[in-house]
Amino acid sequence: MTKQAHPDATTVSNAGVLIRFAAMSYDALLVIGLWFIVGVIFVAANGGEHADTHNPFLPSALFIVTFWFNTHFWRRGGQTLGMRAWRLRLLNTNNGPLTLTQCLLRFLVSLASLGCFAFGYLWLLIDKDKLTWHDRYSETRVIREPKA
């Protein structure tokens, strides 16, 4: 019996909200590590001084690093490291690879989903297709892969 690399999208179900938050927790630890590296570089570039509170460079750099982290993994296999640990995979509903536009849409709308007291994530509990706001707007979905 051969092992299938990607499960058939019609035979698996969309991931639930708790498992998504578990994967996000793993990824948050990795992203915080990247933020520390960016912060050290920023402080070193400022001669050892802390950041000016009115300087938009550091928040912008942290935003870009976070976007890059997610986009890099989403476009290379559909899994961040946290998603891999929980057997989650991001799929394009158009059966193709994720585009940069889809990643940007997904990232920005997921921030809004979290910013609204996670209502965009909880939306999947009442959505007929079990999709979050960012799943729907980016034309993607997160599935839970079966155990090997």
C-alpha positions as a LaTeX table, in Angstrom:
\begin{tabular}{lrrr}
\hline
Residue & $x$ (\AA) & $y$ (\AA) & $z$ (\AA) \\
\hline
Met1 & 0.00 & 0.00 & 0.00 \\
Thr2 & 1.45 & 3.39 & $-0.98$ \\
Lys3 & 1.32 & 6.42 & 1.23 \\
Gln4 & $-0.37$ & 9.45 & $-0.29$ \\
Ala5 & 1.57 & 12.73 & 0.11 \\
His6 & $-1.52$ & 14.92 & 0.14 \\
Pro7 & $-4.87$ & 13.55 & 1.26 \\
Asp8 & $-7.82$ & 13.89 & $-1.05$ \\
Ala9 & $-9.45$ & 17.19 & $-0.10$ \\
Thr10 & $-12.91$ & 15.65 & $-0.37$ \\
Thr11 & $-12.22$ & 12.89 & 2.18 \\
Val12 & $-10.90$ & 15.04 & 5.02 \\
Ser13 & $-12.67$ & 17.56 & 7.21 \\
Asn14 & $-11.83$ & 21.14 & 7.99 \\
Ala15 & $-9.85$ & 21.68 & 11.18 \\
Gly16 & $-11.67$ & 22.89 & 14.28 \\
Val17 & $-11.00$ & 26.08 & 16.16 \\
Leu18 & $-9.17$ & 24.55 & 19.16 \\
Ile19 & $-6.70$ & 22.63 & 17.04 \\
Arg20 & $-6.03$ & 25.79 & 14.99 \\
Phe21 & $-5.28$ & 27.75 & 18.16 \\
Ala22 & $-2.95$ & 24.96 & 19.34 \\
Ala23 & $-0.97$ & 25.18 & 16.10 \\
Met24 & $-0.96$ & 28.99 & 16.33 \\
Ser25 & 0.50 & 28.72 & 19.84 \\
Tyr26 & 3.43 & 26.67 & 18.52 \\
Asp27 & 3.97 & 29.12 & 15.68 \\
Ala28 & 3.74 & 32.10 & 18.05 \\
Leu29 & 6.75 & 30.80 & 19.98 \\
Leu30 & 8.77 & 30.60 & 16.76 \\
Val31 & 7.65 & 34.05 & 15.62 \\
Ile32 & 8.53 & 35.56 & 19.01 \\
Gly33 & 12.02 & 34.11 & 18.56 \\
Leu34 & 12.27 & 35.85 & 15.19 \\
Trp35 & 11.04 & 39.07 & 16.81 \\
Phe36 & 13.86 & 38.86 & 19.36 \\
Ile37 & 16.40 & 38.52 & 16.55 \\
Val38 & 14.92 & 41.53 & 14.74 \\
Gly39 & 14.88 & 43.49 & 18.01 \\
Val40 & 18.56 & 42.71 & 18.69 \\
Ile41 & 19.47 & 43.83 & 15.18 \\
Phe42 & 17.42 & 47.00 & 15.62 \\
Val43 & 19.04 & 47.85 & 18.98 \\
Ala44 & 22.51 & 47.10 & 17.59 \\
Ala45 & 21.81 & 49.37 & 14.61 \\
Asn46 & 20.84 & 52.13 & 17.07 \\
Gly47 & 24.13 & 51.89 & 18.93 \\
Gly48 & 22.64 & 49.97 & 21.85 \\
Glu49 & 19.78 & 52.37 & 22.44 \\
His50 & 16.15 & 51.27 & 22.75 \\
Ala51 & 13.67 & 52.07 & 20.03 \\
Asp52 & 12.18 & 55.50 & 19.59 \\
Thr53 & 8.45 & 55.13 & 20.29 \\
His54 & 7.59 & 57.22 & 17.23 \\
Asn55 & 9.77 & 55.27 & 14.81 \\
Pro56 & 7.63 & 53.00 & 12.61 \\
Phe57 & 10.60 & 50.89 & 11.45 \\
Leu58 & 10.60 & 48.25 & 14.20 \\
Pro59 & 6.82 & 47.56 & 14.16 \\
Ser60 & 6.96 & 47.42 & 10.36 \\
Ala61 & 9.90 & 45.01 & 10.45 \\
Leu62 & 8.08 & 42.78 & 12.95 \\
Phe63 & 4.97 & 42.78 & 10.76 \\
Ile64 & 7.01 & 41.86 & 7.68 \\
Val65 & 8.86 & 39.05 & 9.51 \\
Thr66 & 5.56 & 37.62 & 10.74 \\
Phe67 & 4.03 & 37.80 & 7.26 \\
Trp68 & 7.14 & 36.24 & 5.72 \\
Phe69 & 7.13 & 33.37 & 8.25 \\
Asn70 & 3.55 & 32.42 & 7.46 \\
Thr71 & 3.77 & 32.98 & 3.70 \\
His72 & 7.00 & 31.01 & 3.38 \\
Phe73 & 5.50 & 27.92 & 4.99 \\
Trp74 & 2.04 & 28.27 & 3.46 \\
Arg75 & 3.49 & 28.38 & $-0.05$ \\
Arg76 & 5.99 & 25.58 & 0.62 \\
Gly77 & 3.80 & 22.63 & 1.49 \\
Gly78 & 0.85 & 24.37 & 3.11 \\
Gln79 & 2.07 & 23.89 & 6.67 \\
Thr80 & 3.80 & 26.06 & 9.22 \\
Leu81 & 5.81 & 24.16 & 11.82 \\
Gly82 & 2.92 & 24.39 & 14.30 \\
Met83 & 0.50 & 23.10 & 11.68 \\
Arg84 & 2.83 & 20.18 & 10.95 \\
Ala85 & 2.90 & 19.25 & 14.65 \\
Trp86 & $-0.91$ & 19.07 & 14.73 \\
Arg87 & $-1.28$ & 17.47 & 11.26 \\
Leu88 & $-2.97$ & 20.52 & 9.74 \\
Arg89 & $-2.57$ & 21.56 & 6.12 \\
Leu90 & $-3.63$ & 24.71 & 4.29 \\
Leu91 & $-5.21$ & 24.00 & 0.91 \\
Asn92 & $-6.23$ & 26.23 & $-1.94$ \\
Thr93 & $-9.91$ & 25.65 & $-2.75$ \\
Asn94 & $-9.02$ & 26.10 & $-6.44$ \\
Asn95 & $-6.77$ & 22.98 & $-6.33$ \\
Gly96 & $-3.61$ & 24.92 & $-7.11$ \\
Pro97 & $-0.70$ & 26.29 & $-5.13$ \\
Leu98 & $-1.38$ & 29.25 & $-2.86$ \\
Thr99 & $-0.67$ & 32.58 & $-4.48$ \\
Leu100 & 1.04 & 35.50 & $-2.78$ \\
Thr101 & $-2.28$ & 37.38 & $-2.98$ \\
Gln102 & $-4.08$ & 34.56 & $-1.16$ \\
Cys103 & $-1.41$ & 34.55 & 1.53 \\
Leu104 & $-1.65$ & 38.31 & 1.98 \\
Leu105 & $-5.45$ & 38.19 & 2.14 \\
Arg106 & $-5.37$ & 35.29 & 4.58 \\
Phe107 & $-2.81$ & 36.99 & 6.80 \\
Leu108 & $-4.58$ & 40.36 & 6.94 \\
Val109 & $-8.07$ & 38.94 & 7.45 \\
Ser110 & $-6.76$ & 36.55 & 10.14 \\
Leu111 & $-5.47$ & 39.60 & 12.03 \\
Ala112 & $-8.96$ & 41.10 & 11.82 \\
Ser113 & $-10.42$ & 37.74 & 12.87 \\
Leu114 & $-8.27$ & 37.77 & 16.00 \\
Gly115 & $-8.80$ & 41.49 & 16.57 \\
Cys116 & $-12.57$ & 40.99 & 16.79 \\
Phe117 & $-12.19$ & 38.86 & 19.92 \\
Ala118 & $-11.42$ & 35.84 & 17.70 \\
Phe119 & $-14.93$ & 36.03 & 16.24 \\
Gly120 & $-13.53$ & 35.39 & 12.75 \\
Tyr121 & $-12.14$ & 32.09 & 14.00 \\
Leu122 & $-15.26$ & 31.18 & 15.97 \\
Trp123 & $-17.27$ & 31.83 & 12.82 \\
Leu124 & $-16.43$ & 28.29 & 11.69 \\
Leu125 & $-18.73$ & 26.97 & 14.42 \\
Ile126 & $-21.75$ & 28.42 & 12.60 \\
Asp127 & $-20.49$ & 28.42 & 9.00 \\
Lys128 & $-22.14$ & 25.77 & 6.82 \\
Asp129 & $-18.75$ & 24.88 & 5.27 \\
Lys130 & $-16.84$ & 25.17 & 8.59 \\
Leu131 & $-14.69$ & 28.02 & 7.27 \\
Thr132 & $-13.25$ & 31.00 & 9.14 \\
Trp133 & $-13.37$ & 34.53 & 7.75 \\
His134 & $-9.83$ & 34.27 & 6.42 \\
Asp135 & $-10.50$ & 30.84 & 4.90 \\
Arg136 & $-13.44$ & 32.23 & 3.01 \\
Tyr137 & $-11.84$ & 35.50 & 1.85 \\
Ser138 & $-8.59$ & 33.88 & 0.72 \\
Glu139 & $-10.31$ & 30.89 & $-0.90$ \\
Thr140 & $-8.37$ & 28.44 & 1.28 \\
Arg141 & $-9.19$ & 25.93 & 3.98 \\
Val142 & $-7.32$ & 24.17 & 6.77 \\
Ile143 & $-7.77$ & 20.42 & 6.99 \\
Arg144 & $-6.74$ & 17.89 & 9.61 \\
Glu145 & $-4.74$ & 15.14 & 7.97 \\
Pro146 & $-5.42$ & 11.55 & 8.99 \\
Lys147 & $-2.82$ & 9.71 & 11.08 \\
Ala148 & $-0.27$ & 7.86 & 9.01 \\
\hline
\end{tabular}
